Amino acid sequence: MSLADILEPLQQPLVTVLGTPVSWTEVLGFGSGALCVWLVARQHLANWPIGIANNLFFILLFTQSGLYADAGLQIVFIALAAYGWWTWTHGGGPGASVLPVRGTTRTEWTWLFAAGAAGTLLLTLLLSRATDSTVPFWDALTTSLSLMATYGQCRKRVESWWLWIAADVVYIPLYAYKELYLTSLLYLGFLTLCLIGLRGWSRDLAADRREGVAVPV
């Protein structure tokens, strides 16, 4: 039995939304993705393994839909999840059992935006010339924003939520355009959870500052 035979049931339609079949892959991606973001907002360590499962489902879904940068992005997400998992448990510094929330430094913003702009440009060129993508710029832009946000999430930078919000604002119409309506709805839910996460992390950061807690760089 080949890998294609094993994965084939996941690609079968489960329900129909607005006249478009929705596969098991998209449904499982929907559920695991929503759970992952909810866990991140609550700073729960289980978000990392749930997120890895979500990435695997989305690799299949995005490859089928021609969103190649987003599919490749999931592989990077898996590597970042391993890093984030370790950082959340070991990155708090001496005497700290968890990594605290903190703000992004000016230096971090500088190299994040430089890397994001360069990544968007290079991916747009690559997707335009090497694939049949019909949305090369938007696919590249969301990929870069997501990577920037994931780095911030790994380090518990409160501004990572703003980057996720910016990415979701683009993702929602992009997936609807690709007729991934359930995934578009999922990202609308992500947007709501991002706002909740931003509020919660901001509250924790403010509390630490009031208490004079030493926050590692």
C-alpha positions as CSV (number, residue, x, y, z in Angstrom):
1,M,0.0,0.0,0.0
2,S,1.4,3.4,-1.0
3,L,1.3,6.7,0.9
4,A,-1.2,8.0,-1.7
5,D,-3.5,5.1,-0.8
6,I,-3.2,5.8,2.9
7,L,-4.0,9.5,2.4
8,E,-6.7,9.1,-0.2
9,P,-9.6,8.8,2.4
10,L,-8.6,12.1,3.9
11,Q,-9.1,13.8,0.5
12,Q,-12.7,12.5,0.1
13,P,-15.6,15.0,0.5
14,L,-17.2,14.9,4.0
15,V,-19.8,17.7,3.6
16,T,-20.7,20.4,1.0
17,V,-20.5,24.1,1.9
18,L,-21.9,26.6,-0.6
19,G,-21.9,24.0,-3.3
20,T,-18.2,23.1,-2.7
21,P,-17.1,19.7,-1.3
22,V,-15.2,19.9,2.0
23,S,-12.7,17.1,2.6
24,W,-11.8,15.3,5.8
25,T,-8.4,17.1,5.5
26,E,-10.0,20.5,5.7
27,V,-12.3,19.5,8.6
28,L,-9.4,18.0,10.6
29,G,-7.4,21.1,9.8
30,F,-10.2,23.3,11.0
31,G,-10.6,21.5,14.3
32,S,-6.9,21.1,15.2
33,G,-6.2,24.7,14.1
34,A,-8.9,26.2,16.3
35,L,-7.8,24.2,19.3
36,C,-4.2,25.2,18.8
37,V,-4.8,28.9,18.7
38,W,-7.1,28.7,21.7
39,L,-4.3,26.9,23.6
40,V,-1.8,29.5,22.5
41,A,-4.0,32.3,23.8
42,R,-4.1,30.5,27.2
43,Q,-0.3,29.9,27.1
44,H,-0.9,26.2,27.3
45,L,2.1,24.0,26.3
46,A,-0.1,21.5,24.5
47,N,-0.6,24.0,21.7
48,W,2.7,22.8,20.2
49,P,1.9,19.1,19.5
50,I,-1.7,20.1,18.4
51,G,-0.1,22.7,16.1
52,I,2.2,20.1,14.5
53,A,-0.8,17.9,13.8
54,N,-2.6,20.9,12.2
55,N,0.5,21.6,10.0
56,L,0.4,18.0,8.7
57,F,-3.3,18.3,7.7
58,F,-2.6,21.7,6.0
59,I,0.3,20.4,4.0
60,L,-2.1,18.1,2.2
61,L,-4.9,20.7,1.9
62,F,-2.7,23.5,0.5
63,T,-0.8,21.3,-1.9
64,Q,-4.2,20.1,-3.4
65,S,-5.3,23.8,-3.7
66,G,-2.1,25.1,-5.4
67,L,-1.1,27.2,-2.4
68,Y,2.5,25.9,-2.5
69,A,4.1,28.6,-0.3
70,D,1.5,27.9,2.4
71,A,2.1,24.2,2.0
72,G,5.9,24.6,2.4
73,L,5.3,27.0,5.2
74,Q,3.8,24.1,7.3
75,I,7.1,22.3,7.2
76,V,8.9,25.4,8.6
77,F,6.1,25.6,11.2
78,I,6.8,22.1,12.4
79,A,10.5,23.0,12.9
80,L,9.5,26.2,14.7
81,A,7.0,24.3,16.8
82,A,9.9,22.1,18.1
83,Y,11.8,25.3,18.9
84,G,8.9,27.0,20.5
85,W,8.1,23.9,22.6
86,W,11.6,23.9,23.9
87,T,11.7,27.6,24.5
88,W,8.4,27.8,26.4
89,T,9.8,25.1,28.8
90,H,13.5,26.1,29.0
91,G,13.7,29.8,27.9
92,G,12.7,31.5,31.0
93,G,16.2,31.9,32.4
94,P,17.7,30.8,35.7
95,G,15.1,30.0,38.3
96,A,12.2,30.4,35.9
97,S,10.0,27.4,35.0
98,V,8.2,29.1,32.1
99,L,9.0,31.8,29.5
100,P,7.3,35.1,30.4
101,V,5.5,37.3,27.9
102,R,7.4,40.4,26.9
103,G,7.5,43.1,24.2
104,T,9.5,43.0,20.9
105,T,12.6,45.1,20.9
106,R,13.4,47.7,18.2
107,T,16.3,45.5,17.0
108,E,13.9,42.5,16.6
109,W,11.4,44.6,14.7
110,T,14.1,45.8,12.3
111,W,15.4,42.4,11.3
112,L,11.9,40.9,11.3
113,F,10.6,43.5,8.8
114,A,13.7,43.2,6.7
115,A,13.4,39.4,6.6
116,G,9.7,39.6,5.9
117,A,10.1,42.1,3.0
118,A,12.9,40.0,1.5
119,G,11.0,36.8,1.9
120,T,7.8,38.2,0.3
121,L,9.8,39.4,-2.7
122,L,11.7,36.2,-3.2
123,L,8.7,34.0,-2.7
124,T,6.6,36.1,-5.1
125,L,9.2,35.7,-7.8
126,L,9.6,32.0,-7.1
127,L,5.9,31.2,-7.2
128,S,5.4,33.4,-10.3
129,R,8.1,31.6,-12.3
130,A,8.2,28.1,-10.9
131,T,4.6,27.2,-10.1
132,D,1.1,27.6,-11.5
133,S,0.0,29.7,-8.5
134,T,-2.7,32.2,-9.3
135,V,-2.0,34.3,-6.2
136,P,1.8,34.4,-5.9
137,F,2.1,37.7,-4.1
138,W,-0.7,37.0,-1.5
139,D,0.6,33.5,-0.9
140,A,4.1,34.9,-0.4
141,L,2.9,37.8,1.9
142,T,0.9,35.5,4.2
143,T,3.8,33.1,4.3
144,S,6.2,35.8,5.5
145,L,3.7,37.3,8.0
146,S,3.1,33.9,9.4
147,L,6.8,33.2,9.9
148,M,7.3,36.5,11.6
149,A,4.4,35.9,13.9
150,T,5.5,32.3,14.7
151,Y,8.9,33.5,15.7
152,G,7.3,36.0,18.1
153,Q,5.0,33.3,19.4
154,C,8.0,31.0,20.1
155,R,9.6,33.8,22.1
156,K,6.2,34.9,23.7
157,R,6.5,38.4,22.2
158,V,3.1,40.1,22.7
159,E,3.2,41.8,19.3
160,S,3.2,38.4,17.6
161,W,-0.6,38.6,17.9
162,W,-0.6,41.8,15.7
163,L,1.3,40.0,13.0
164,W,-1.1,37.1,13.2
165,I,-4.0,39.5,12.9
166,A,-2.5,41.1,9.8
167,A,-2.0,37.6,8.3
168,D,-5.5,36.5,9.0
169,V,-7.0,39.7,7.4
170,V,-5.4,38.5,4.2
171,Y,-5.9,34.8,4.7
172,I,-9.7,35.0,5.1
173,P,-10.5,36.4,1.6
174,L,-7.6,34.4,0.0
175,Y,-9.0,31.0,1.1
176,A,-12.5,32.1,0.1
177,Y,-11.1,32.9,-3.3
178,K,-9.6,29.4,-3.5
179,E,-13.0,28.0,-2.5
180,L,-11.6,26.8,0.9
181,Y,-14.7,28.1,2.6
182,L,-14.3,26.1,5.8
183,T,-10.7,27.2,6.1
184,S,-11.7,30.8,5.5
185,L,-14.2,30.4,8.3
186,L,-11.5,28.9,10.5
187,Y,-9.3,31.9,10.0
188,L,-12.2,34.2,10.9
189,G,-12.3,32.3,14.1
190,F,-8.5,32.6,14.4
191,L,-8.9,36.4,14.1
192,T,-11.2,36.4,17.0
193,L,-8.9,34.2,19.1
194,C,-6.0,36.4,18.2
195,L,-7.8,39.4,19.7
196,I,-8.4,37.3,22.8
197,G,-4.8,36.2,22.9
198,L,-3.6,39.8,22.4
199,R,-5.7,41.0,25.3
200,G,-4.6,38.1,27.6
201,W,-0.8,38.4,26.8
202,S,-1.0,42.2,27.2
203,R,-2.6,41.8,30.6
204,D,0.1,39.4,31.7
205,L,2.9,41.7,30.4
206,A,1.4,44.7,32.2
207,A,1.1,42.6,35.4
208,D,4.8,41.6,35.3
209,R,5.8,45.2,34.7
210,R,3.8,46.3,37.7
211,E,5.3,43.7,39.9
212,G,8.8,44.4,38.6
213,V,9.4,40.9,37.3
214,A,12.8,40.6,35.5
215,V,12.0,39.6,31.9
216,P,14.8,37.9,29.9
217,V,15.8,39.1,26.4
